[in-house]
């Protein structure tokens, strides 16, 4: 049964978790700035700007982008993060080329994508797009069909996305691509600030509109709330509007509610290959107990491979009862040895680094017009969608639409789409366009 079910669940879950493919060449102009070359962003001020180094520029880019730059932030706060040991979290597709052929880039590096007409479109305020967990700027914003059927939350996926839609409506569009697909949101928040700094320099505008999706929304909110590591950058009054799409504002507990089904796409002996954290350290596959703490959400002796997911955890058991008919439901959530699995429980994972409460308590300044976009369809094809309460299939609406800690709620809308459709579906694009055009 699992062999028949897993191929389609793999493509969908590849980018779900709260929640690859043409290579590009290097032009002659890029060779002049090959890896190792250092060009500090000109015209910017402050310590953060002085840390930024442009390493390489690519002008042969798929999916309709104009160009891509690889940047390095020399702030000493950045450290190398742990990647899954079997390669499931490695960079691939054209992103591998842009990261200099390095499958496991250092967390100080990131990519900045430039859409067509980034320097000529008439809308004054530029837009920065921020992708979510286990995703990339290409699939998220420019080609939802990159993974094929089911990879966009629908049976059939479009070949263009929100990037093309916004460009067609006159916006100057940019997108960031993170080095670690499940990385530390502290680093992502700092790199969002970096991307805004570069965009300011390119466009001459003082503020940027930021659209974050899922984990990308979470890290964007972190930056806007000045939740940072020692040595990180506080919010710099550089965001005009912040659009949080499918964001777990009050956290999510999806993997601990549906751990058994979730695991079938993760544990290799069960046929799993997805780059997502398991709530279990052990699971029985084909009658044999398999031990994989390194694939779990917890800090382990071999590394901390999914820090960004831990940071988004929040318990919803008081609002929505657990699914008592699912395998090992109790021990998965609360910890212990079940019939087929072993879990440390959600409390242990939260204690290892959830940032939900610090972000809520820090708050988003009233100077930022903040918009919340939620989905109400828990119908993501081929995966076990969240069904224990109203949700988009991954995040409860009560979390995505929560206004706690937001100083200026300028819009709060729920559309009839699931979590994976929120970033490209027509209703989302139309709503976001309306918000961006408001004074």
Helices and strands as residue ranges (DSSP letters): H 2-16, H 28-31, E 39-40, H 46-50, E 52-58, E 65-73, H 93-98, E 109-115, E 126-130, H 137-137, I 138-142, H 162-168, E 173-178, H 185-203, E 208-213, H 215-224, E 239-245, H 254-257, H 259-263, G 268-270, E 280-285, E 288-291, G 293-295, H 307-310, H 329-334, E 336-337, E 341-343, H 346-351, H 356-362, E 369-375, H 397-400, E 409-415, H 426-437
